[in-house]
């Protein structure tokens, strides 16, 4: 039985000859740059394309949430820190399904991926008995006549529950939102700001995977140089046999025997010409920049901003974690304070190793200030005076 090479070279088959009016194919392809395709901007799309599929986004979110969750929250009552307090008990075990660390980690992660985080207070007999972290994609602001949120609609399992904000002793929902200049109610997540770089990083990974699936070789064209054009049957048969016999990783390195005027021409640019690896690193650095994570902490090459890993980690805590934790602690304090006799919540950074150098410098400056009394020095350092505990 003649092979496709014999048929292309003019070999005969047992099939009766047919006369067709088909003008023939030319193996020359002209293409132009298409418009870029971007992922959707909704929460579900960004999470699926980012947190679930992109290792840089996943690590940034986890790094921020886990680091922020390491900072303990302290309760102050009458200007003194309390070692035991009902509010501390509530934060340690906010509900039967989560620990306090799990709940706060979810809050920090939702702020990075959605720009919004919601906590729901369970009030029984005038006291706050539990706290629940609700998914931001299921929440909707219900505006009042003045334009401010009067309630929140939470939809789950086909049912919608309206959570009013005029409840006592605290509003039923605490809405934490990162700043968004174009929205009155909802915040903007770092993941949304990194969408362009996210799509570039994902597209480069998909291109690399497709290259590996095609035997790690760029595409090309099989040119028929014997004169004339291929018939419709010859063109379709050649295309099918090329796809079945010479594409895919399983056919990597398989030799192609060309005869009868056939010649292989490489058309695609090589990865070196496309600067493929550097494009991936640049996109990864932009993603890390949006989240406020030094690229050095993620192992991304090409970042010379910090001289060593310790300095990068210290900058990460100063510029990203400390402001985030203070913001969440302030919102929690303002929300829950009326239900616990005016107590306040504050983060305690004393045990953070990355900030130990800053803490030591503060102690040295305060200790050298001879014009301050011991009581004033203790107050500046956040230490209770003797006899006040």
The 8 nearest C-alpha neighbors of each residue, nearest first, counted from 0:
[[1, 2, 12, 13, 5, 3, 11, 6],
 [2, 0, 5, 6, 3, 12, 10, 11],
 [3, 1, 5, 4, 6, 0, 7, 10],
 [2, 4, 6, 5, 7, 1, 237, 236],
 [3, 5, 7, 2, 6, 8, 258, 259],
 [6, 4, 8, 10, 2, 7, 3, 1],
 [5, 7, 10, 3, 9, 8, 4, 2],
 [6, 8, 4, 5, 9, 3, 259, 233],
 [9, 7, 259, 5, 6, 10, 4, 258],
 [8, 10, 6, 7, 5, 11, 259, 4],
 [11, 9, 6, 5, 8, 12, 7, 1],
 [10, 12, 9, 6, 13, 1, 5, 14],
 [13, 11, 14, 10, 1, 6, 0, 15],
 [14, 12, 15, 11, 16, 0, 1, 10],
 [13, 15, 12, 16, 11, 17, 1, 0],
 [16, 14, 17, 13, 12, 11, 18, 19],
 [15, 17, 14, 18, 13, 12, 11, 19],
 [18, 16, 19, 15, 14, 20, 230, 232],
 [17, 19, 16, 20, 21, 15, 230, 22],
 [20, 18, 21, 17, 22, 230, 231, 16],
 [19, 21, 22, 18, 23, 230, 17, 231],
 [22, 20, 19, 23, 230, 231, 24, 18],
 [23, 21, 20, 24, 230, 228, 19, 231],
 [22, 24, 230, 228, 229, 21, 231, 25],
 [25, 23, 229, 228, 26, 230, 234, 22],
 [24, 26, 27, 228, 23, 229, 28, 223],
 [25, 27, 222, 24, 28, 220, 221, 223],
 [26, 28, 25, 29, 220, 222, 24, 221],
 [29, 27, 30, 26, 25, 220, 266, 31],
 [28, 30, 27, 31, 26, 32, 266, 25],
 [31, 29, 28, 32, 33, 27, 266, 267],
 [30, 32, 33, 29, 34, 28, 35, 267],
 [33, 31, 34, 30, 35, 29, 36, 28],
 [34, 32, 31, 35, 36, 30, 37, 29],
 [33, 35, 36, 32, 37, 31, 30, 38],
 [36, 34, 33, 37, 32, 198, 199, 38],
 [35, 37, 34, 38, 198, 33, 39, 202],
 [38, 36, 35, 198, 39, 195, 194, 40],
 [37, 39, 40, 44, 198, 36, 45, 48],
 [40, 38, 44, 41, 37, 45, 42, 43],
 [39, 41, 45, 44, 38, 42, 191, 194],
 [42, 40, 44, 43, 39, 45, 46, 191],
 [41, 43, 45, 44, 113, 46, 136, 40],
 [42, 44, 46, 41, 45, 47, 136, 40],
 [45, 43, 47, 41, 39, 46, 42, 48],
 [44, 46, 48, 42, 49, 47, 43, 41],
 [45, 47, 50, 49, 43, 44, 48, 42],
 [48, 46, 51, 44, 45, 49, 43, 50],
 [49, 47, 45, 52, 46, 44, 51, 50],
 [50, 48, 53, 46, 45, 52, 51, 47],
 [49, 51, 57, 46, 56, 52, 53, 47],
 [50, 52, 47, 49, 46, 48, 53, 57],
 [53, 51, 48, 49, 50, 47, 54, 57],
 [52, 54, 49, 56, 55, 50, 57, 51],
 [53, 55, 57, 56, 58, 52, 50, 49],
 [54, 56, 58, 57, 53, 59, 283, 286],
 [57, 55, 59, 50, 58, 54, 53, 49],
 [56, 58, 50, 54, 60, 55, 59, 61],
 [57, 59, 61, 55, 56, 60, 62, 54],
 [60, 58, 56, 62, 61, 57, 55, 63],
 [61, 59, 63, 57, 62, 58, 108, 64],
 [60, 62, 58, 64, 59, 63, 65, 57],
 [63, 61, 59, 65, 60, 64, 58, 66],
 [62, 64, 66, 60, 61, 65, 67, 59],
 [65, 63, 107, 61, 104, 67, 108, 66],
 [64, 66, 68, 62, 67, 63, 61, 69],
 [65, 67, 63, 69, 68, 64, 62, 320],
 [68, 66, 64, 69, 65, 320, 70, 63],
 [67, 69, 65, 66, 70, 104, 64, 100],
 [70, 68, 66, 67, 71, 65, 351, 100],
 [69, 71, 68, 67, 348, 347, 346, 72],
 [72, 70, 347, 346, 69, 73, 68, 348],
 [73, 71, 346, 345, 347, 344, 70, 74],
 [74, 72, 345, 344, 346, 71, 347, 75],
 [73, 75, 344, 81, 343, 80, 76, 345],
 [76, 74, 80, 79, 343, 78, 81, 342],
 [75, 77, 342, 79, 78, 80, 74, 81],
 [76, 78, 79, 75, 342, 80, 341, 343],
 [77, 79, 76, 75, 80, 343, 383, 342],
 [80, 78, 75, 76, 77, 81, 383, 388],
 [79, 81, 75, 74, 76, 82, 78, 73],
 [82, 80, 83, 74, 75, 79, 84, 76],
 [81, 83, 80, 84, 74, 73, 87, 75],
 [84, 82, 81, 87, 85, 88, 86, 74],
 [83, 85, 87, 86, 81, 88, 82, 74],
 [86, 84, 88, 87, 89, 83, 339, 90],
 [87, 85, 89, 88, 84, 90, 339, 74],
 [88, 86, 90, 84, 89, 85, 91, 83],
 [87, 89, 85, 91, 86, 90, 92, 84],
 [90, 88, 86, 93, 92, 87, 91, 85],
 [89, 91, 87, 99, 93, 92, 88, 86],
 [90, 92, 99, 88, 89, 87, 98, 93],
 [91, 93, 98, 99, 89, 90, 94, 88],
 [94, 92, 130, 129, 89, 90, 99, 91],
 [93, 95, 129, 96, 92, 97, 130, 131],
 [96, 94, 97, 93, 92, 98, 129, 131],
 [97, 95, 94, 98, 93, 92, 131, 101],
 [98, 96, 94, 101, 95, 102, 99, 93],
 [97, 99, 92, 101, 100, 91, 102, 93],
 [98, 100, 91, 90, 102, 92, 101, 93],
 [99, 101, 103, 98, 102, 104, 68, 91],
 [102, 100, 104, 98, 99, 103, 97, 105],
 [101, 103, 105, 99, 104, 100, 132, 97],
 [104, 102, 106, 105, 100, 101, 99, 107],
 [103, 105, 101, 107, 64, 106, 102, 68],
 [104, 106, 108, 102, 103, 107, 109, 101],
 [107, 105, 103, 109, 104, 108, 116, 110],
 [106, 108, 64, 104, 110, 105, 109, 103],
 [109, 107, 105, 111, 110, 64, 106, 60],
 [110, 108, 112, 106, 113, 111, 116, 107],
 [109, 111, 114, 115, 107, 108, 113, 112],
 [112, 110, 108, 188, 109, 189, 114, 113],
 [111, 113, 109, 190, 188, 110, 114, 108],
 [114, 112, 188, 115, 109, 110, 111, 42],
 [188, 113, 115, 110, 187, 186, 177, 176],
 [116, 114, 176, 110, 113, 186, 175, 109],
 [117, 115, 175, 106, 109, 110, 174, 135],
 [116, 118, 174, 133, 173, 132, 175, 172],
 [119, 117, 132, 173, 131, 172, 133, 130],
 [118, 120, 172, 131, 130, 171, 132, 173],
 [121, 119, 130, 171, 129, 122, 172, 127],
 [120, 122, 129, 128, 127, 130, 119, 123],
 [123, 121, 127, 126, 128, 125, 120, 124],
 [124, 122, 126, 125, 128, 127, 121, 129],
 [125, 123, 126, 122, 127, 128, 168, 167],
 [124, 126, 123, 122, 168, 167, 127, 338],
 [127, 125, 122, 123, 124, 128, 338, 168],
 [126, 128, 122, 121, 129, 120, 123, 338],
 [129, 127, 121, 122, 126, 123, 130, 89],
 [128, 130, 121, 93, 94, 120, 127, 131],
 [129, 131, 120, 93, 119, 94, 121, 118],
 [130, 132, 119, 118, 133, 120, 94, 129],
 [131, 133, 118, 117, 102, 119, 134, 130],
 [134, 132, 117, 118, 135, 131, 119, 116],
 [133, 135, 136, 137, 132, 138, 117, 116],
 [134, 136, 138, 137, 116, 115, 133, 117],
 [137, 135, 138, 134, 42, 43, 139, 113],
 [138, 136, 154, 135, 153, 134, 139, 155],
 [139, 137, 153, 135, 136, 152, 151, 154],
 [138, 140, 152, 151, 141, 153, 137, 136],
 [139, 141, 151, 148, 142, 150, 152, 138],
 [142, 140, 150, 151, 148, 149, 139, 143],
 [143, 141, 148, 149, 146, 147, 140, 144],
 [142, 144, 149, 146, 145, 147, 148, 141],
 [145, 143, 146, 142, 147, 149, 148, 141],
 [144, 146, 143, 147, 142, 148, 149, 141],
 [147, 145, 143, 142, 144, 148, 149, 183],
 [146, 148, 142, 145, 143, 149, 144, 184],
 [149, 147, 142, 150, 141, 143, 140, 146],
 [148, 150, 143, 142, 164, 141, 147, 163],
 [151, 149, 163, 141, 164, 162, 148, 140],
 [150, 152, 140, 162, 141, 139, 161, 153],
 [151, 153, 161, 139, 160, 138, 162, 159],
 [154, 152, 138, 160, 159, 137, 161, 151],
 [155, 153, 159, 137, 158, 160, 152, 157],
 [156, 154, 157, 158, 159, 153, 137, 160],
 [157, 155, 158, 154, 159, 153, 137, 160],
 [156, 158, 155, 154, 159, 160, 153, 137],
 [159, 157, 156, 155, 154, 160, 153, 152],
 [160, 158, 154, 153, 152, 155, 161, 157],
 [159, 161, 153, 152, 162, 154, 158, 151],
 [162, 160, 152, 151, 163, 153, 150, 159],
 [161, 163, 151, 150, 152, 160, 171, 164],
 [164, 162, 150, 165, 161, 171, 149, 151],
 [163, 165, 170, 150, 166, 171, 149, 162],
 [166, 164, 163, 170, 167, 149, 171, 169],
 [165, 167, 170, 164, 169, 171, 168, 163],
 [168, 166, 169, 170, 165, 125, 122, 171],
 [167, 169, 338, 125, 166, 337, 170, 126],
 [170, 168, 167, 166, 171, 338, 334, 335],
 [171, 169, 164, 166, 172, 165, 167, 168],
 [170, 172, 120, 164, 119, 169, 166, 163],
 [173, 171, 119, 118, 170, 174, 120, 117],
 [172, 174, 118, 117, 175, 119, 334, 171],
 [173, 175, 117, 116, 172, 176, 118, 115],
 [176, 174, 116, 115, 117, 173, 177, 330],
 [177, 175, 115, 186, 114, 185, 174, 178],
 [176, 178, 186, 114, 187, 179, 115, 188],
 [177, 179, 186, 187, 176, 180, 114, 185],
 [178, 180, 186, 187, 181, 182, 177, 185],
 [179, 181, 182, 178, 183, 187, 186, 185],
 [182, 180, 179, 183, 178, 185, 186, 187],
 [183, 181, 179, 184, 185, 180, 186, 187],
 [182, 184, 185, 181, 179, 180, 186, 147],
 [185, 183, 182, 186, 140, 148, 176, 147],
 [186, 184, 182, 176, 183, 115, 187, 179],
 [185, 187, 177, 176, 114, 179, 178, 115],
 [188, 186, 114, 179, 177, 178, 189, 191],
 [114, 187, 189, 113, 190, 191, 111, 112],
 [190, 188, 192, 191, 289, 290, 111, 193],
 [189, 191, 193, 188, 112, 192, 194, 111],
 [192, 190, 194, 188, 193, 189, 187, 40],
 [191, 193, 189, 190, 194, 289, 188, 195],
 [194, 192, 190, 286, 191, 196, 195, 289],
 [193, 195, 197, 191, 196, 192, 198, 190],
 [196, 194, 198, 197, 193, 199, 37, 192],
 [195, 197, 282, 199, 198, 193, 194, 200],
 [196, 198, 194, 200, 195, 199, 193, 201],
 [199, 197, 201, 195, 200, 196, 202, 194],
 [200, 198, 196, 202, 197, 201, 203, 195],
 [199, 201, 197, 203, 198, 279, 202, 282],
 [202, 200, 198, 204, 203, 199, 197, 205],
 [203, 201, 205, 199, 204, 200, 198, 206],
 [202, 204, 206, 200, 205, 201, 207, 199],
 [203, 205, 201, 207, 202, 206, 208, 200],
 [204, 206, 202, 208, 203, 207, 209, 201],
 [207, 205, 203, 209, 204, 208, 202, 210],
 [206, 208, 210, 204, 205, 209, 203, 211],
 [209, 207, 205, 211, 210, 206, 212, 204],
 [210, 208, 212, 206, 211, 207, 205, 213],
 [209, 211, 215, 207, 213, 208, 212, 206],
 [212, 210, 215, 208, 213, 214, 209, 207],
 [213, 211, 248, 209, 247, 210, 214, 208],
 [214, 212, 247, 210, 211, 215, 248, 246],
 [213, 215, 251, 248, 211, 216, 212, 247],
 [216, 214, 211, 210, 213, 212, 217, 248],
 [215, 217, 214, 213, 210, 218, 211, 269],
 [218, 216, 267, 210, 219, 269, 215, 268],
 [219, 217, 267, 266, 265, 216, 220, 213],
 [218, 220, 265, 266, 264, 267, 217, 221],
 [221, 219, 264, 263, 222, 265, 266, 26],
 [220, 222, 263, 262, 264, 261, 223, 219],
 [221, 223, 262, 261, 26, 220, 224, 263],
 [224, 222, 261, 260, 225, 262, 221, 226],
 [223, 225, 260, 226, 222, 261, 262, 227],
 [226, 224, 260, 223, 227, 259, 261, 8],
 [225, 227, 224, 228, 223, 260, 229, 259],
 [228, 226, 225, 229, 224, 23, 223, 25],
 [227, 229, 23, 24, 25, 230, 226, 223],
 [230, 228, 23, 24, 233, 234, 231, 227],
 [229, 231, 23, 233, 232, 234, 228, 24],
 [230, 232, 234, 233, 235, 23, 229, 21],
 [233, 231, 235, 234, 230, 236, 229, 237],
 [234, 232, 230, 236, 231, 235, 229, 237],
 [233, 235, 231, 237, 232, 236, 229, 230],
 [236, 234, 238, 232, 237, 233, 239, 231],
 [235, 237, 233, 239, 238, 234, 232, 240],
 [238, 236, 234, 240, 235, 239, 233, 241],
 [237, 239, 235, 241, 236, 240, 234, 242],
 [240, 238, 236, 242, 241, 237, 235, 243],
 [239, 241, 243, 237, 242, 238, 244, 236],
 [240, 242, 238, 244, 245, 239, 243, 237],
 [243, 241, 246, 239, 240, 244, 245, 238],
 [244, 242, 240, 241, 245, 239, 246, 247],
 [245, 243, 241, 240, 242, 246, 250, 239],
 [244, 246, 241, 250, 242, 243, 247, 253],
 [247, 245, 242, 213, 250, 244, 243, 241],
 [248, 246, 213, 212, 249, 250, 214, 245],
 [247, 249, 214, 212, 251, 250, 213, 211],
 [248, 250, 247, 251, 214, 246, 212, 245],
 [251, 249, 248, 253, 245, 247, 246, 252],
 [250, 252, 214, 248, 253, 249, 247, 213],
 [253, 251, 254, 250, 214, 245, 249, 248],
 [252, 254, 250, 251, 255, 245, 244, 249],
 [255, 253, 252, 256, 245, 251, 250, 257],
 [256, 254, 257, 253, 245, 252, 244, 263],
 [255, 257, 254, 258, 4, 261, 253, 262],
 [258, 256, 261, 255, 262, 259, 4, 260],
 [259, 257, 261, 260, 256, 4, 8, 262],
 [258, 260, 8, 261, 7, 225, 257, 4],
 [259, 261, 225, 224, 223, 258, 262, 8],
 [262, 260, 223, 258, 257, 222, 259, 224],
 [261, 263, 222, 221, 223, 264, 260, 257],
 [264, 262, 221, 220, 222, 265, 261, 219],
 [265, 263, 220, 219, 266, 221, 262, 222],
 [266, 264, 219, 267, 220, 218, 263, 217],
 [265, 267, 219, 264, 218, 220, 268, 217],
 [268, 266, 217, 218, 265, 219, 269, 270],
 [269, 267, 272, 270, 273, 266, 217, 271],
 [268, 270, 272, 271, 273, 267, 217, 216],
 [269, 271, 273, 275, 272, 274, 268, 276],
 [272, 270, 274, 269, 273, 275, 268, 276],
 [273, 271, 269, 274, 270, 268, 275, 267],
 [272, 274, 270, 275, 271, 269, 268, 278],
 [275, 273, 271, 272, 277, 276, 270, 278],
 [274, 276, 273, 278, 270, 277, 279, 271],
 [277, 275, 279, 278, 274, 280, 270, 271],
 [276, 278, 280, 279, 275, 274, 281, 282],
 [279, 277, 281, 275, 276, 280, 282, 274],
 [278, 280, 282, 276, 277, 281, 200, 283],
 [279, 281, 283, 277, 282, 278, 284, 276],
 [282, 280, 278, 284, 283, 279, 277, 285],
 [283, 281, 196, 285, 279, 284, 280, 200],
 [282, 284, 280, 286, 281, 285, 279, 287],
 [285, 283, 287, 281, 286, 282, 294, 288],
 [284, 286, 288, 282, 287, 283, 196, 289],
 [287, 285, 283, 289, 193, 288, 284, 196],
 [286, 288, 292, 284, 290, 285, 289, 294],
 [289, 287, 285, 291, 286, 290, 284, 292],
 [290, 288, 286, 189, 287, 291, 193, 285],
 [291, 289, 287, 288, 189, 292, 286, 59],
 [290, 292, 288, 289, 319, 287, 293, 315],
 [291, 293, 287, 290, 315, 288, 294, 59],
 [294, 292, 295, 296, 311, 315, 287, 291],
 [295, 293, 297, 299, 296, 284, 287, 292],
 [294, 296, 298, 293, 297, 299, 302, 308],
 [297, 295, 294, 298, 293, 308, 311, 312],
 [298, 296, 294, 295, 299, 293, 55, 58],
 [297, 299, 295, 296, 300, 294, 302, 293],
 [298, 300, 294, 297, 295, 280, 301, 302],
 [301, 299, 302, 298, 280, 295, 294, 303],
 [300, 302, 303, 299, 280, 281, 294, 295],
 [303, 301, 300, 304, 295, 294, 299, 305],
 [304, 302, 305, 301, 306, 295, 300, 307],
 [303, 305, 302, 306, 311, 293, 295, 307],
 [306, 304, 303, 307, 311, 310, 308, 302],
 [305, 307, 304, 310, 303, 308, 311, 309],
 [308, 306, 310, 309, 305, 311, 295, 312],
 [307, 309, 311, 310, 312, 295, 296, 306],
 [310, 308, 312, 311, 307, 313, 353, 306],
 [309, 311, 313, 312, 308, 307, 305, 314],
 [312, 310, 308, 314, 313, 309, 305, 293],
 [313, 311, 315, 309, 310, 314, 308, 316],
 [312, 314, 310, 316, 353, 315, 311, 309],
 [315, 313, 317, 311, 316, 312, 318, 310],
 [316, 314, 312, 313, 319, 318, 317, 292],
 [315, 317, 320, 313, 314, 319, 318, 321],
 [318, 316, 314, 321, 315, 319, 313, 320],
 [317, 319, 315, 316, 314, 320, 321, 322],
 [320, 318, 315, 316, 291, 321, 322, 317],
 [319, 321, 316, 323, 322, 67, 324, 317],
 [320, 322, 324, 323, 317, 316, 319, 325],
 [323, 321, 325, 324, 320, 319, 326, 318],
 [322, 324, 320, 326, 321, 325, 319, 327],
 [325, 323, 327, 321, 326, 322, 328, 320],
 [326, 324, 328, 322, 323, 327, 329, 321],
 [325, 327, 323, 329, 324, 328, 322, 330],
 [326, 328, 330, 324, 329, 325, 331, 323],
 [329, 327, 325, 331, 330, 326, 345, 332],
 [330, 328, 332, 326, 331, 327, 325, 333],
 [331, 329, 327, 333, 332, 328, 334, 326],
 [332, 330, 334, 328, 329, 333, 335, 327],
 [331, 333, 344, 329, 343, 334, 330, 335],
 [334, 332, 330, 336, 331, 335, 329, 343],
 [335, 333, 331, 332, 336, 330, 169, 173],
 [334, 336, 332, 338, 337, 333, 331, 169],
 [335, 337, 341, 342, 339, 332, 338, 333],
 [338, 336, 341, 339, 335, 340, 168, 169],
 [337, 339, 168, 336, 335, 340, 169, 126],
 [340, 338, 336, 337, 341, 342, 335, 86],
 [339, 341, 342, 337, 338, 336, 76, 343],
 [340, 342, 336, 337, 339, 343, 338, 76],
 [343, 341, 76, 336, 340, 75, 339, 74],
 [342, 344, 332, 75, 74, 336, 341, 345],
 [345, 343, 74, 332, 73, 328, 72, 75],
 [344, 346, 73, 72, 328, 347, 74, 343],
 [347, 345, 72, 71, 73, 348, 70, 325],
 [346, 348, 71, 349, 72, 70, 73, 345],
 [349, 347, 351, 350, 70, 346, 354, 71],
 [350, 348, 351, 347, 358, 355, 354, 352],
 [349, 351, 348, 352, 347, 355, 70, 354],
 [352, 350, 348, 354, 353, 349, 355, 70],
 [353, 351, 355, 354, 350, 356, 349, 348],
 [352, 354, 313, 351, 355, 312, 316, 356],
 [355, 353, 357, 352, 356, 351, 358, 313],
 [356, 354, 358, 352, 357, 353, 359, 351],
 [355, 357, 359, 358, 354, 360, 353, 352],
 [358, 356, 360, 354, 355, 359, 361, 353],
 [357, 359, 355, 361, 356, 360, 354, 362],
 [360, 358, 362, 356, 361, 357, 355, 363],
 [359, 361, 363, 357, 358, 362, 364, 356],
 [362, 360, 358, 364, 359, 363, 365, 357],
 [363, 361, 359, 365, 360, 364, 366, 358],
 [362, 364, 360, 366, 361, 365, 367, 359],
 [365, 363, 361, 367, 366, 362, 360, 368],
 [364, 366, 362, 368, 367, 363, 361, 376],
 [365, 367, 363, 364, 368, 362, 376, 369],
 [366, 368, 364, 365, 369, 363, 362, 370],
 [367, 369, 365, 366, 370, 371, 364, 376],
 [370, 368, 371, 367, 366, 372, 365, 373],
 [369, 371, 368, 372, 367, 375, 373, 376],
 [372, 370, 369, 368, 375, 376, 373, 374],
 [371, 373, 375, 374, 376, 370, 369, 377],
 [374, 372, 376, 375, 377, 371, 378, 384],
 [373, 375, 377, 372, 376, 378, 384, 371],
 [376, 374, 378, 372, 377, 373, 371, 379],
 [377, 375, 373, 379, 378, 374, 372, 365],
 [378, 376, 382, 374, 380, 375, 379, 381],
 [377, 379, 375, 381, 376, 380, 382, 374],
 [380, 378, 376, 381, 377, 375, 382, 365],
 [381, 379, 377, 378, 382, 376, 362, 365],
 [380, 382, 378, 379, 377, 383, 376, 384],
 [383, 381, 377, 380, 378, 384, 379, 376],
 [384, 382, 385, 387, 377, 381, 378, 388],
 [383, 385, 387, 374, 386, 382, 377, 378],
 [386, 384, 387, 383, 388, 374, 382, 377],
 [385, 387, 388, 384, 383, 79, 374, 382],
 [388, 386, 385, 384, 383, 79, 78, 80],
 [387, 386, 383, 385, 79, 384, 80, 81]]
